[in-house]
Amino acid sequence: MTIPKPYPKKLKETMNQKSEILSKAHALWEIGMTETAQPLWLSAANYEEHIAPILDALGRELEGAVHRISAASCYEKAGEPSRAVNLYRAALAGPLRDGTRQEVENMLSACLVALNP
């Protein structure tokens, strides 16, 4: 088992920016302002997609998979289920804990249903 490398400063900054956007999207979503939250969900998803492969390169593949799941969830909330499906599948291709794998499989199934009403 390889020892994961520490987070570079730039990655920490990117993760902080993503967290701020994600918090705002959640807050707007919770108060029913879903249309206002939509561009924030898309922005957070883009950050998550950018972060995931960097984590993989640092030997933090499990964390990378979690960020792919987060990106997929953001895309789903933003009304882009096809992008969500691709990221759920990418997360499932990587290392996941058994319980998380089952949850992601369920999220993927729900997303596929949304694509084929």
C-alpha positions as CSV (number, residue, x, y, z in Angstrom):
1,M,0.0,0.0,0.0
2,T,1.4,3.3,-1.0
3,I,1.5,6.3,1.4
4,P,-0.6,9.1,0.0
5,K,1.1,12.4,-0.7
6,P,0.1,15.5,1.2
7,Y,-2.3,18.0,-0.4
8,P,-0.5,20.8,-2.3
9,K,-1.3,24.3,-1.3
10,K,-3.1,25.0,-4.6
11,L,-5.3,21.9,-4.1
12,K,-6.3,23.0,-0.6
13,E,-7.3,26.4,-2.0
14,T,-9.3,24.8,-4.8
15,M,-11.1,22.5,-2.3
16,N,-11.9,25.5,-0.1
17,Q,-13.3,27.5,-3.0
18,K,-15.4,24.4,-3.9
19,S,-16.7,24.1,-0.4
20,E,-17.8,27.7,-0.3
21,I,-19.8,27.2,-3.5
22,L,-21.2,23.9,-2.4
23,S,-22.4,25.4,0.9
24,K,-24.1,28.3,-0.9
25,A,-25.8,25.8,-3.3
26,H,-27.0,23.7,-0.4
27,A,-28.4,26.7,1.4
28,L,-30.3,27.9,-1.6
29,W,-31.5,24.4,-2.3
30,E,-32.8,24.1,1.3
31,I,-34.9,27.2,1.1
32,G,-36.4,26.2,-2.2
33,M,-34.4,28.5,-4.5
34,T,-33.5,25.6,-6.8
35,E,-33.1,27.7,-10.0
36,T,-30.8,30.1,-8.2
37,A,-28.8,27.2,-6.9
38,Q,-28.4,25.5,-10.3
39,P,-25.3,27.5,-11.6
40,L,-23.7,26.9,-8.2
41,W,-24.3,23.2,-8.5
42,L,-22.7,23.2,-11.9
43,S,-19.7,25.2,-10.6
44,A,-19.2,22.9,-7.6
45,A,-19.4,19.9,-10.0
46,N,-16.7,21.4,-12.2
47,Y,-14.5,21.9,-9.2
48,E,-15.1,18.3,-8.0
49,E,-14.3,16.9,-11.4
50,H,-11.0,18.9,-11.4
51,I,-10.1,17.8,-7.9
52,A,-10.7,14.0,-8.3
53,P,-7.9,13.2,-10.7
54,I,-5.4,15.3,-8.7
55,L,-6.3,13.2,-5.6
56,D,-5.8,10.0,-7.7
57,A,-2.3,11.3,-8.7
58,L,-1.5,11.9,-5.0
59,G,-2.3,8.2,-4.2
60,R,-5.7,9.2,-2.7
61,E,-7.9,7.2,-5.0
62,L,-10.7,6.6,-2.5
63,E,-10.9,10.4,-1.9
64,G,-10.9,10.9,-5.7
65,A,-13.9,8.6,-6.0
66,V,-15.7,10.5,-3.3
67,H,-15.2,13.7,-5.2
68,R,-16.6,12.0,-8.4
69,I,-19.7,11.0,-6.4
70,S,-20.1,14.6,-5.2
71,A,-19.7,15.9,-8.7
72,A,-22.3,13.5,-10.0
73,S,-24.7,14.5,-7.2
74,C,-24.1,18.2,-8.1
75,Y,-24.8,17.5,-11.8
76,E,-27.9,15.6,-10.9
77,K,-29.2,18.5,-8.8
78,A,-28.4,20.9,-11.6
79,G,-30.6,18.8,-14.0
80,E,-27.8,17.2,-15.9
81,P,-28.4,13.5,-15.3
82,S,-26.3,12.2,-18.2
83,R,-23.2,13.9,-16.8
84,A,-24.1,12.5,-13.4
85,V,-24.4,8.9,-14.8
86,N,-20.9,9.2,-16.3
87,L,-19.4,10.2,-13.0
88,Y,-21.3,7.7,-10.9
89,R,-19.9,5.0,-13.3
90,A,-16.4,6.5,-13.0
91,A,-16.7,6.4,-9.2
92,L,-17.8,2.8,-9.3
93,A,-14.8,1.9,-11.4
94,G,-12.5,2.9,-8.6
95,P,-12.0,1.9,-5.0
96,L,-15.1,2.3,-2.7
97,R,-16.2,0.8,0.6
98,D,-18.9,-1.8,0.2
99,G,-21.6,0.3,1.7
100,T,-20.7,3.3,-0.4
101,R,-20.6,1.2,-3.5
102,Q,-24.2,0.1,-2.9
103,E,-25.3,3.7,-2.3
104,V,-23.6,4.8,-5.5
105,E,-25.2,1.9,-7.5
106,N,-28.6,3.0,-6.1
107,M,-27.9,6.7,-7.1
108,L,-26.8,5.5,-10.6
109,S,-30.0,3.5,-11.0
110,A,-32.2,6.4,-10.0
111,C,-30.3,8.7,-12.4
112,L,-30.8,6.2,-15.2
113,V,-34.5,6.1,-14.5
114,A,-34.5,9.9,-14.7
115,L,-32.9,9.7,-18.2
116,N,-35.5,7.2,-19.4
117,P,-38.9,8.3,-18.0
